[in-house]
Amino acid sequence: EKKIAEYGKKKADKIEKQLVQRTENDLLSKYNMKGEGLMSAYLDRARDGESGKRIDILWWNAFVENSQFTQTVNSDFTLAICSIIFVWIWISVHTASIIIGTVSILQILLSIPLALFFYRVILQIKYISVMQNLVVFVILGIGADDVFVFYDAWRQSEAKIPSDFFGNDRLKERIQFAYQRAFQSIFNTSFTTAVAFFATAIAELVPIATFGIFAAICVIMNFALVLTVTPAVVIIYHRRFVAPKETQVPAHKTKKSTCTCCSSVFDEEKWVRAYLRLLTCGSDESRRSSIEKELDTSFEPVTPKTLAERESTLKPPSLRDKPIAWILVLGLAAFSCTMCILASRLRPPAQPEVWFTSDHMNTRTGKLFDGVYGSNEAGYYPALSIVWGMDKLKRKNFDPYVPDRNRGKVKFSNPPQLHLDLSQDQVLEACRGLRNFICKSGCIDEHLARPNSTVCFLEQFQEWHIQNFAGNTTYGLGETLFNQRLATFREETVPKSEENAIASWENLIGFVDGELRFFRIDTRLSLDLEGAIEKKKQVHKRTNKYVSRHCRNLDAHLPDVWQYSDAWVWYKAQAALVNGLLVGMAIAFPVAFVVLTSATQNIILAFFAIITIGCIVGNVLGLAYLFGWALGVKESIAGVVVIGLAVDYTIHIGHVYDVGRSDGLISREDKTISAVWTMGPTVVAGAVTTAGAAVFLLFAQLTFFTQMGILILSTIISSLIYSLFFFVPLLYVMGPQANNGNLRAIQHYITDTCCSSSCCSFSRIEAPTRELIKSPPPAADEDEKEPA
């Protein structure tokens, strides 16, 4: 402390850091710890001694740990290069163009610095942590999925808007069609994902909140870029490199990749056909032959007469028909219920996050400090301090996003009148009460404090005073004399305790500028740090009960009292993780439902989609429980973010399912087949991209990155499985037909029911039917004319 005062804190820190670095280099050289490639040298073991009697050498320093953490983060972040290369290759294969793939990957990466500008400059958020690095892996998948949606809409425009009489491409009409078709789908997914990320911003924990804000801004920036840069590069590429005449494809088909080297593997049409044959296995022969016909022919324009004929053939759901689809729906529903039960058993972590692997030296020394090997058993139990004299903390110019600066200054209460007999009796009563206070719920023992762990300065001061001042007690002394002898006791003695070792009285008896301003009594709580959060909550309540019963006496001339323990900090963090997850879900789920309803314009479709998303969330959290994880930072983020990621797949399929009405599709079977043909390859391509970008996290050194990679992979795989093998079969067997669940049809029904016949110009049946007819509709027969 004297050196720090002499040199100043910054210079002293610099000198200490240089000394530690030299010592660290000498130790690494002595024990030949070099590391391999990008791996940390601290993964090697420092061994010493003769053969057969060798022992492990461990060392730890705060500067070393911080340096190791920074180096490891930078080393692991190089894995992002592998993810970027994979996504670039996958986009190039899907679009059959290296040019489009290159511009697309640059556009996705550009969203990160743009988001950083809004994050740091506009919002003035200065907090940057290791969690922000994860945004790169997430935005690669989201950005690629948006590119696939637009490019597939562009390919579909080829069949929707064929060349003119002279064989010229109607480029303007095609890009308009692609833009209109892709805009709503990309907007819906981007908006829902951004809201899911923003939902984590309400978390009390700054790392989670800032991660959500930064990720949401990245999604918004990517949305803006994909709708400006992607259409431009597609037009330029089409004009310069694509042949003037292209093969026309059916409206409801997706043209397979033209990359000949991968055509056998990425033959989209072959895989879609196989999937649909599996889905329709067991259906009646007439339906299967109709499906085979629809796979090779486009849907024809419809008239009111054909609409009525198709509506008359619609059938209600039946368990006997479509057995494979029913097996998929019921089987995954049962499996999802099981996983949701497992997810409900997740509990907050008992200890803070462990960043390094178990064989890293920092992790091994941490176990020694925590008393795992019995070296610090007494220190395992959290300390509790009962403090008198502190009023509040002045935190002028404190920025929660820069927590290490301007932490504030303590404002003390009026000087305590500890020399008074009544005040001394009150403190002694607090000491006795702390030792004997009963705590049966949540505590390890029957008492709140551990046996022989309470350090009461006033008891030891009175004993010292009797020994040194001819048997006289501290009662009856004047304020000046009392404080002088208390200061002498503070300097000449040290606390005595069997179970709670404290080096000095400096922080227990507080003199500021020679005046007594605060004092405290310390103990060790009878609390298991690795116990359940409910037990900590109960012990916290009992501690507050003790303070109100034994430490507050209005007759004593003592300042206000409050209690503090590091255990409550972690307890609050655990509670924040749970509350953040629940509140985040409470925001993300309703928003997702509203977006799904708006996108599909069908309340039944939205309901089915939100059920699917709930199954995906339960499956991911259930897997986290099976992995033996707790409800920590990663799981709290994943539980909310998975909603945004899962919406992408269901909303694409649901949107095209509803759009089938404009093509004259009435039955659930026709709509489902059209949705799978149109969006099936896009959904799979997006899932492969996000999973491929995240898979490289599995090779990281930090456990946080590794586990987050597993969670992202679990989210993508679960989303793909439930979208294709639960949501699609559910639509195939129970999806809305004709105008069932359609919002406009419901609106017309309510309007026609509530209005009088003289005020309404459309009948209840004719209004929704008119929406299905393409504009302009064909002329109706005399018998089919609408009534006046």
Secondary structure, DSSP 8 states (H G I E B T S, - for coil): -HHHHHH-HHHHHHHHHHHHHHHHHHHHHHTT---STTS-GGGS--EESSTTS-EE-----HHHHHHHHHHHHHHHHTHHHHHHHHHHHHHHHHHT-HHHHHHHHHHHHHHHHHHHHIIIIIS------GGGGHHHHHHHHHHHHHHHHHHHHHHHHHHHS---TTS---HHHHHHHHHHHHHHHHHHHHHHHHHHHHHGGG-SSHHHHHHHHHHHHHHHHHHHHHTTHHHHHHHHHHHHHS-SS-----TT-------GGGTTTS-HHHHHHHHHHHHTTT--HHHHHHHHHHTTS------HHHHHHHHHT-----SSS-HHHHHHHHHHHHHHHHHHHHHTT----SS----S-TTSHHHHHHHHHTTTTSTTSGGGS-EEEEEESEEEEE-TT--TTSTTS---EEEE-S---TTSHHHHHHHHHHHHHHHH-B--SS-SSSBSB-TT--B-HHHHHHHHHHHHTTT--STT--HHHHHHHHHHHHHH-----SS---S-STTTEEEETTEEEEEEEEEEBS--TTS-HHHHHHHHHHHHHHIIIII--TTS----EEEE-HHHHHHHHHHHHHHHHHHHHHHHHHHHHHHHHHHH-BHHHHHHHHHHHHHHHHHHHHHHHHTT--S-HHHHHHHHHHHHHHHHHHHHHHHHHHHGGGGT--SHHHHHHHHHHHHHHHHHHHHHHHHHHHHGGGG-SSHHHHHHHHHHHHHHHHHHHHIIIIIHHHHHHH---TTTTBHHHHHHHHHHHHS-TTT--S-TTHHHHHHTS-SS-----GGG----
